[in-house]
Amino acid sequence: MSRKIIIDPVTRVEGHGRVTVHLDEEGAVKDAFFHIVEFRGFERFVQGHPYWEAPLLVQRLCGICPVSHHLAAAKAIDQIVGLDPKDLSPLTTKLRRLLHFGQIFQSHALHFFYLASPDLLFGLDAPQEKRNVVNVALEDKELARKGILMRKFGQRIIKAITGKRIHGISAIPGGMHKTFKPEERDFFFSGKDIPNIDTMIDWSCEMVQFIKAYHQKNKDWLDHFASYPSGHLGLVTEDGGLELYDGFLRAINSAGERTLDDITSDRYVDYFNEAVERWSYMKFPYLKGLGMENGWNRVGPLARLNVSEYISTPLANKELQEFKSYTNGYPNHSTMHSHWARLIEILHCAEQMKILLSDDSILGDDLMREGQRRSEGIGIIEAPRGTLIHHYQVDDEGMITKCNLIVSTTHNNEAMNRAVRWVAQNRLDRQKIITDSMLNQIEIAIRAYDPCLSCATHALGDMPLKIELFDSHNKLINVKYKT
């Protein structure tokens, strides 16, 4: 008799998801799925709007990573007005990069300190009421304080450039709408209200040392928990360095061999397909040449470090080389190592922000460029959660006629399903009782990807694990809720 377990909703992620676990007649796990049950609609909502509204509209996809959507859309709209990234003014590029680094810095801080640290500090079997940021603050006040202030620093960078911490406006077709003022720049060196940029670098180094020490004590479960071979995808510079704003798409397989060899953004349509499954609103991107079964890739911090050969900033590069030596230079497939990779990126963003803030040319006013109109634009950026693609087509009146968004969480769809399957196969109670520990471990596996489910489904509205056990006749046998 086959049975089915359903987990709904998944908590401490952005958006609403559901998990079902299918058992065979002997009670062993046959399969497991991560369902996304939100309505997919934003790609249609923007149709009929003028192209210049896209960078503003798509921010409303999410309150966590609006800057990423804003910039990806802006890069696409730049192309529609006839400008590739190299055609923009140097000041525009620097301001956008500073904005982007601030966004990744604050988003990574939010995920690690607020969402992931309870899993690490309290363990797999901690009671539900303990696994939250309040108890993190009680357990390690200094860790919580630094996490809050690091996120605040990134948010202040965003506010200085866009005017608001969330859903501000800065990038416009062909440039930026305002310059960076001297007093805005000086604030981040002053230490007034929030610690200065040098302190951010010091704390970022401390966090990397924290996670490495944690790994040494807990590597037995961190190395193996939800670990499975996969491909990895991310942007790189022309010579293979980590690139977060504008670069070439590179993918490798589980052995580290290239499966996508540094292609430009406008060629992504030649290499990627999106499959659909009837049990999820979220699509499954894959490389055409490898097919759906073998062509899927992880994206995000772990994938980015796997595809990159070096990092341009010295402190983060030193940590990258140590990270790579952990797997003897081969791709790292350990899901829980995503947190280690995420903190190395935090350090890189802190270093990059200081470089840009120290550059006097960032105070200039050469903001706009003009080009010749085109009918199509593609913008690709590395959002905090991974590779983000915005693709627009417009008519002669400048109205959007087609929009395709492939967001980071969509790329990670298959990876998260594999993670859920691993936990179900390795952690389901022998008596097939749905335990709090199993619920938590499924969520830990999903949460490592920092998924943004409303982004992935382009949903609107408020989205808040329920587990149901069914027999082969779909008769409900057992149910367990988690709020």
Order of alpha helices (4+ residues) and beta strands (2+ residues): beta-beta-beta-alpha-alpha-alpha-alpha-alpha-alpha-alpha-beta-beta-alpha-alpha-beta-beta-beta-alpha-beta-beta-alpha-beta-alpha-alpha-alpha-beta-beta-beta-alpha-alpha-alpha-alpha-beta-beta
